[in-house]
Amino acid sequence: MYMLRLISAVLHEARGSTVPDEALDLRPGELALLVPLVGILLALSAWPAGISHHSFARDAPTQQVEAQFR
């Protein structure tokens, strides 16, 4: 849906008459949901070991995964 809006904004110079100037792209409730998710995504992109090193006991993921497939 947002890609359609982007393409429409790029291809058309002016807004149509049915879109008021005070129309928001994202409402405050939507921003309250998206901002923390984007923050978490950026934090995990910068430091993925924060999750992966705590997922396995004694920091031995290879041994635990191999043990599951035996």
N, C-alpha and C positions, 0 to 999 in steps of 0.2 A: 504494500500500500504506500509506504513512504517513497519507494522508488518511482512510483507513478507521479507522486507529487513533485519529486525532484526533476523528473523528465519534463513535466508540465511547466515547472518554473524556469527551466533552461530554454525550452522551446517557445514559450510565450513571454512577451515583453511585459505585459500589464496583467493585473488580476482581473478576473471577471467581476461583473457588477453584483453578483450574489455573495461574494466574500467580503465581509466587513473588515475594516482596518484593525479593529480590536480583536480579531480572531487569533487565537494562540495555536502554535503547532503542537505544543505539549501542555497539558493542564498541570496544575500543582500536584495533584494526586499521582499523575503519571510520572512526573519528575521525582517525587518522593520514592517511587519504586525503582526507577532507572538509575538514579545517581548512586545509590549504594551498590547496585549490581555492577555498574561500570567501575566503581572504585575497587571492588573485590577482583574484578577481571584484571585491572591494571596491577594490583598488588600481586596476584598470582602469576602474572606475566613477568614481573620483575624478580620474584622470589618463589619459583615453583617448589623448591625444596621444603618450603614451610609446610606443605601438605604431604608430599611424597616421603619425606624422611620421618614423619610421625605416623605414617600409615602401617609400618611394619615394626615389629618388636626387634630390639637389638640392632636396628638398622641393617637388616639382612634380607632385603626384598627378593633377591635372586634365589636364595635358599628356600624361602617360604613358597614362592611360586613353583619352583621345581618340586617341592614336597606335595603340593596340591595335585600335580599331574601324575604322580606315581600310583 
